[in-house]
Amino acid sequence: MLVSIVVLNYNYARFLDQAIDSALRQTHAPCEVVVVDNGSTDNSLDVIRSYGQRVRLARQRVNIGQGQGYNLGLASSRGEWLIWLDADDMLDDDAIAECLAQAKADTAKVQFPLRLVDADAQPLGGTVPFVSHHGDVRDIIRKFGHYAGPPGSGNLYRRSAVAPYFPVPVKDWPICTDTVPFITAAFHGQVVDTGRALGSYRMHGKASQQMPGYSGNYSVNMAAEVRLNAGSRDRSLALLRTCSGIEVNGPFLTLPAHVRNRIISWRLDPAKHPFADDTARSLQRLMRDSLRECPGYSTCDQWLMRIWAAGVLRLPRPWALRVMDTKRTQPRWNRLMRWTRKLDT
């Protein structure tokens, strides 16, 4: 069974060889490695060409956004299964083999957690995501417009489950294109979760290093992150309707992880916050309602997250910043939540 590993690159020459090496080391065979370069201006092409015939290059000469990278990756690959691997991330050697071992005839996607590492690939402790939904997640999507799962590099898709939605309109998808297969595949089969980490997610962006509460690599501020979450969800559901005739209409609740970002956005800079009607009271209520309805959170999880939300929304700003500071609190927070889960069981 041929599997395509599509490495998506734009000016990540400093990380690219580690991503390609991790793809080439897969214990499953056959695997093809396609590297999509989206108009890099660093020495990425030198890195790619150093691999000779072991990888296939698909290049867009000018950077016109992540959407075109996804389009080229699908068009240039042939595997029955494929994974879009960001060039700053890495796969474990047995990632593909383990995913396929758990896939069944009705599986549309196999997902797996990713370990958090720093720019030098050193462990930061913990994995993403904290909560993952799997099985038939369509009811969760109908309620939330989304479901919880790993970042783009942690998803292996059956081609037939995602191909109907590509190519995407490039102008609509300069970023967050991983949302398209993530949401749409779930309407073409079961989502399987491996239950153990099979790759690494590199934290290196300026925002992730400097912004309290931020845990990604691409947004310039939390208001932009909140806006991207909502916009990519709505455009993905529009593609689902246009390409497959499947209607999923709001209004939607918001996933707890996205409520968290929304709280941070409102507290950091209310003037830029994209939801003008949000208040401290309404956001506390939104977190409460989201946790009540969202599977995967224990009773202790829910209380801890509600206490965190109250602290960020109500404490004086210097204290609130300390509560929301991901770099300072996230490892301890994750340990505490995992400990309380053991108490629940």
C-alpha positions as CSV (number, residue, x, y, z in Angstrom):
1,M,0.0,0.0,0.0
2,L,1.7,3.2,-1.2
3,V,1.8,6.1,1.3
4,S,2.7,9.6,0.3
5,I,4.5,11.9,2.7
6,V,4.2,15.4,1.4
7,V,6.7,17.7,3.1
8,L,5.4,21.4,3.0
9,N,8.2,23.9,3.0
10,Y,8.6,27.7,2.8
11,N,12.0,29.1,3.9
12,Y,12.6,26.4,6.5
13,A,15.9,25.2,5.2
14,R,17.3,25.1,8.8
15,F,14.7,22.4,9.7
16,L,14.0,20.8,6.3
17,D,16.6,18.0,6.3
18,Q,15.2,16.7,9.7
19,A,11.7,16.5,8.3
20,I,12.8,14.8,5.1
21,D,15.1,12.4,7.0
22,S,12.2,11.4,9.2
23,A,10.0,10.7,6.2
24,L,12.7,8.6,4.5
25,R,13.3,6.5,7.7
26,Q,9.8,5.1,7.7
27,T,9.7,1.4,8.4
28,H,6.6,1.0,6.2
29,A,7.2,0.4,2.5
30,P,6.4,1.6,0.0
31,C,6.5,5.3,0.9
32,E,7.1,8.1,-1.5
33,V,8.4,11.5,-0.3
34,V,7.2,14.6,-2.1
35,V,8.7,17.9,-1.1
36,V,6.5,21.0,-2.0
37,D,8.5,24.2,-2.0
38,N,6.3,27.2,-2.0
39,G,8.7,29.8,-3.5
40,S,11.5,29.7,-0.8
41,T,14.1,32.4,-1.0
42,D,16.6,30.7,1.4
43,N,18.7,27.7,0.5
44,S,15.8,25.2,0.7
45,L,16.3,24.1,-2.9
46,D,19.9,23.1,-2.2
47,V,18.8,21.0,0.8
48,I,16.1,19.3,-1.3
49,R,18.3,18.6,-4.3
50,S,20.9,17.0,-2.0
51,Y,18.6,14.0,-1.7
52,G,18.6,13.3,-5.4
53,Q,16.1,10.7,-6.6
54,R,15.0,9.8,-3.1
55,V,12.5,12.7,-3.0
56,R,10.4,14.3,-5.7
57,L,10.2,18.1,-5.8
58,A,7.1,20.0,-6.6
59,R,7.9,23.7,-6.7
60,Q,5.8,26.9,-6.8
61,R,8.2,29.7,-7.9
62,V,6.4,32.4,-6.0
63,N,4.8,32.0,-2.6
64,I,1.1,32.3,-3.0
65,G,0.1,30.7,0.3
66,Q,-0.3,27.4,2.0
67,G,-3.3,26.4,0.0
68,Q,-1.3,26.1,-3.2
69,G,1.2,23.9,-1.3
70,Y,-1.6,21.5,-0.3
71,N,-2.9,21.6,-3.9
72,L,0.5,20.7,-5.3
73,G,1.2,18.0,-2.7
74,L,-2.0,16.2,-3.5
75,A,-1.6,16.6,-7.3
76,S,2.1,15.4,-7.2
77,S,1.5,12.3,-5.0
78,R,0.1,8.9,-5.8
79,G,-0.4,7.2,-2.4
80,E,-3.7,5.6,-1.3
81,W,-2.8,7.3,2.1
82,L,-1.1,10.7,2.5
83,I,0.2,13.0,5.2
84,W,1.0,16.6,4.8
85,L,4.1,17.0,7.0
86,D,5.1,20.6,7.9
87,A,8.9,21.1,7.2
88,D,9.5,22.1,10.8
89,D,8.0,18.9,12.2
90,M,9.2,15.3,12.3
91,L,7.8,11.8,12.2
92,D,8.9,8.8,14.3
93,D,10.4,6.0,12.3
94,D,7.3,3.8,12.8
95,A,4.6,6.5,12.4
96,I,3.2,5.3,9.1
97,A,3.4,1.6,10.0
98,E,1.6,2.1,13.3
99,C,-1.1,4.2,11.7
100,L,-1.8,1.7,9.0
101,A,-1.8,-1.1,11.6
102,Q,-4.8,0.6,13.2
103,A,-6.7,1.6,10.1
104,K,-9.7,-0.4,9.0
105,A,-11.8,-0.5,5.8
106,D,-14.0,2.3,7.1
107,T,-11.2,4.6,8.4
108,A,-10.9,8.0,6.7
109,K,-8.1,9.3,8.9
110,V,-5.6,8.1,11.5
111,Q,-4.4,10.7,13.9
112,F,-1.7,10.8,16.6
113,P,-0.3,13.2,19.2
114,L,2.9,15.1,18.6
115,R,5.6,15.8,21.2
116,L,6.5,19.4,21.8
117,V,10.1,20.3,21.0
118,D,12.0,23.5,20.7
119,A,13.8,25.0,17.7
120,D,16.7,22.6,18.4
121,A,14.4,19.6,18.6
122,Q,14.9,19.4,22.3
123,P,11.9,18.1,24.3
124,L,9.8,20.8,26.0
125,G,7.6,18.3,27.8
126,G,4.1,17.3,27.0
127,T,2.2,16.6,23.7
128,V,-0.4,18.2,21.6
129,P,-3.4,18.0,21.7
130,F,-4.5,17.5,25.3
131,V,-7.9,16.2,24.1
132,S,-8.5,14.3,20.8
133,H,-11.9,13.2,19.5
134,H,-12.1,10.0,17.4
135,G,-14.6,7.5,16.1
136,D,-17.6,9.0,14.3
137,V,-17.1,12.7,15.1
138,R,-19.8,14.1,12.9
139,D,-22.1,15.0,15.7
140,I,-19.3,16.9,17.4
141,I,-18.7,18.9,14.3
142,R,-22.4,19.6,13.9
143,K,-22.4,21.0,17.5
144,F,-19.0,22.8,17.4
145,G,-18.2,23.3,13.7
146,H,-15.0,21.5,14.6
147,Y,-13.5,18.7,16.7
148,A,-10.4,18.3,18.8
149,G,-7.3,16.7,17.2
150,P,-3.6,17.2,16.4
151,P,-2.0,19.8,14.3
152,G,-1.6,19.1,10.5
153,S,1.5,16.9,10.8
154,G,-0.3,14.4,13.1
155,N,-2.9,13.3,10.5
156,L,-2.7,10.5,8.0
157,Y,-5.6,10.6,5.5
158,R,-7.1,8.2,3.1
159,R,-6.9,9.9,-0.3
160,S,-10.4,9.2,-1.3
161,A,-11.7,11.0,1.9
162,V,-10.0,14.3,1.0
163,A,-9.5,14.5,-2.7
164,P,-13.0,15.8,-3.5
165,Y,-12.1,19.1,-1.7
166,F,-8.9,19.9,-3.7
167,P,-7.7,22.0,-5.3
168,V,-8.8,24.7,-2.9
169,P,-9.2,28.3,-4.1
170,V,-5.7,29.7,-3.4
171,K,-7.0,33.2,-2.5
172,D,-9.2,31.7,0.2
173,W,-6.4,29.7,1.8
174,P,-3.2,31.6,2.4
175,I,-2.9,29.8,5.7
176,C,-4.7,27.2,7.9
177,T,-5.3,24.9,4.9
178,D,-4.9,21.9,7.2
179,T,-8.4,22.6,8.5
180,V,-9.9,21.5,5.1
181,P,-8.9,17.8,5.2
182,F,-9.2,17.7,9.0
183,I,-12.9,18.6,9.0
184,T,-14.0,17.1,5.6
185,A,-12.4,13.7,6.0
186,A,-14.6,13.0,9.1
187,F,-17.7,12.9,6.8
188,H,-16.2,10.0,4.8
189,G,-15.3,7.5,7.5
190,Q,-14.1,6.9,11.0
191,V,-11.3,8.9,12.7
192,V,-8.8,6.6,14.5
193,D,-6.5,7.8,17.2
194,T,-3.3,5.8,17.8
195,G,-3.2,6.8,21.5
196,R,0.5,7.5,21.5
197,A,2.8,10.2,20.1
198,L,4.3,9.4,16.7
199,G,6.0,12.6,15.8
200,S,7.3,16.0,17.0
201,Y,5.8,19.5,16.8
202,R,8.5,22.2,16.8
203,M,7.8,25.4,18.7
204,H,10.0,28.1,17.3
205,G,7.8,31.0,16.1
206,K,8.3,34.5,17.6
207,A,4.7,34.5,18.8
208,S,5.2,31.2,20.6
209,Q,8.3,32.6,22.3
210,Q,7.0,36.0,23.3
211,M,3.2,36.1,23.6
212,P,1.6,35.0,26.9
213,G,-0.7,32.0,26.3
214,Y,0.3,31.5,22.6
215,S,1.3,28.0,21.5
216,G,1.7,28.2,17.7
217,N,4.1,29.4,15.1
218,Y,2.4,31.6,12.6
219,S,0.0,34.2,13.9
220,V,1.2,37.7,14.8
221,N,-1.2,38.0,17.8
222,M,-4.0,36.1,19.5
223,A,-6.7,38.2,17.9
224,A,-5.4,36.9,14.5
225,E,-5.4,33.4,15.8
226,V,-9.0,33.6,17.0
227,R,-10.1,35.1,13.6
228,L,-8.2,32.3,11.7
229,N,-9.9,29.6,13.8
230,A,-13.4,30.8,13.0
231,G,-12.7,31.7,9.3
232,S,-11.0,28.4,8.4
233,R,-13.8,26.5,10.0
234,D,-16.5,28.3,8.1
235,R,-14.6,28.0,4.7
236,S,-14.1,24.3,5.3
237,L,-17.7,23.7,5.9
238,A,-18.5,25.7,2.8
239,L,-16.3,23.4,0.8
240,L,-18.1,20.4,2.4
241,R,-21.4,21.8,1.2
242,T,-20.2,22.8,-2.3
243,C,-18.2,19.6,-3.1
244,S,-20.3,16.9,-1.3
245,G,-23.7,18.5,-0.7
246,I,-23.3,18.0,3.1
247,E,-24.9,20.8,5.1
248,V,-23.5,21.7,8.5
249,N,-25.0,24.9,9.8
250,G,-24.5,26.9,12.9
251,P,-24.7,28.6,15.2
252,F,-22.0,26.6,16.8
253,L,-20.5,26.3,20.3
254,T,-16.8,26.9,20.5
255,L,-14.3,24.2,21.4
256,P,-12.8,24.7,24.9
257,A,-9.3,25.2,23.4
258,H,-10.6,27.9,21.1
259,V,-12.5,29.5,24.0
260,R,-9.2,29.7,25.8
261,N,-7.6,31.6,22.9
262,R,-10.6,33.8,22.8
263,I,-10.3,34.7,26.5
264,I,-6.6,35.5,26.0
265,S,-7.3,37.6,23.0
266,W,-10.0,39.6,24.8
267,R,-7.8,40.1,27.9
268,L,-4.6,41.1,26.0
269,D,-6.1,43.6,23.6
270,P,-9.9,44.1,23.7
271,A,-9.6,46.7,20.9
272,K,-8.3,44.1,18.4
273,H,-10.5,41.3,19.6
274,P,-12.6,40.1,16.7
275,F,-15.8,39.4,18.8
276,A,-17.1,42.8,19.8
277,D,-19.8,41.5,22.0
278,D,-17.5,39.5,24.3
279,T,-17.3,40.4,28.0
280,A,-15.7,38.8,31.0
281,R,-19.1,37.4,32.0
282,S,-20.0,36.1,28.5
283,L,-16.7,34.4,28.1
284,Q,-16.9,32.7,31.5
285,R,-20.3,31.4,30.5
286,L,-19.0,30.3,27.1
287,M,-16.2,28.3,28.7
288,R,-18.7,26.7,31.1
289,D,-21.2,25.7,28.3
290,S,-18.4,24.5,26.0
291,L,-16.9,22.2,28.7
292,R,-20.3,20.8,29.5
293,E,-21.0,19.8,25.9
294,C,-17.5,18.8,24.7
295,P,-16.5,15.2,25.1
296,G,-13.1,14.3,26.6
297,Y,-12.9,16.6,29.6
298,S,-13.2,15.0,33.0
299,T,-15.0,16.8,35.9
300,C,-11.6,17.9,37.3
301,D,-10.5,19.1,33.9
302,Q,-13.7,21.2,33.7
303,W,-13.2,22.8,37.1
304,L,-9.5,23.5,36.5
305,M,-10.3,25.2,33.1
306,R,-13.1,27.2,34.6
307,I,-10.9,28.4,37.4
308,W,-8.2,29.3,34.9
309,A,-10.7,31.3,32.8
310,A,-11.9,33.1,35.9
311,G,-8.4,34.0,36.9
312,V,-7.5,35.4,33.4
313,L,-10.7,37.3,33.1
314,R,-11.0,38.7,36.6
315,L,-7.6,39.1,38.2
316,P,-5.6,42.3,37.9
317,R,-3.7,42.4,34.6
318,P,-0.2,41.6,36.0
319,W,-1.5,38.5,37.7
320,A,-3.7,37.5,34.7
321,L,-0.6,37.6,32.5
322,R,1.2,35.2,34.8
323,V,-1.8,32.8,34.7
324,M,-2.0,32.8,30.9
325,D,1.7,32.6,30.3
326,T,2.0,29.3,28.5
327,K,5.8,29.0,28.8
328,R,5.6,29.4,32.5
329,T,2.5,27.4,33.3
330,Q,1.8,24.9,30.5
331,P,4.0,22.0,31.7
332,R,2.7,22.3,35.3
333,W,-0.8,22.7,34.0
334,N,-0.6,19.6,31.9
335,R,0.9,17.6,34.7
336,L,-1.9,18.8,37.1
337,M,-4.7,17.9,34.6
338,R,-3.2,14.5,34.0
339,W,-3.0,13.9,37.7
340,T,-6.6,14.9,38.2
341,R,-7.6,12.5,35.4
342,K,-6.0,9.6,37.3
343,L,-8.1,10.7,40.4
344,D,-11.2,10.6,38.3
345,T,-10.6,7.1,37.1
